[in-house]
Amino acid sequence: MAQVTVTIAKHVYRVACGEGEEAHLQGLARQVDQRIEKLKRDFGEIGDQRLTIMAAITIADELVEAKRRIAELDVEILNLNAKETDRASQRDEWAEKLADTIGETAARIERVTQNLNGLGRS
């Protein structure tokens, strides 16, 4: 298991992670640190613990909103897939009707041709 040193709110932490995930973990820690720094700028020095809790709550809120949006998009994808399936079914039905109509037309042409050939022989 790999270990990474990260700095969040001027505190250094040693954190374990899976092999190859070091850069990802450092990026996440950087995002948390940036969020805390932004909250410090917005609210001033209100204590590390409060800032950390506020950062965690805002990140959790964004996560919940992202999950909600993903659920909406999943429903939209299902609806689009259902519409496409419906359209494909309609296309197949239309193609079948067209093939039947072409077959009927070909049969009529054949009958007319036979009638004309019969008239020509008389």
Secondary structure as GFF3:
##gff-version 3
##sequence-region A 1 122
A	DSSP	beta_strand	2	8	.	.	.	ID=ss1
A	DSSP	beta_strand	11	17	.	.	.	ID=ss2
A	DSSP	alpha_helix	22	43	.	.	.	ID=ss3
A	DSSP	alpha_helix	48	121	.	.	.	ID=ss4
###
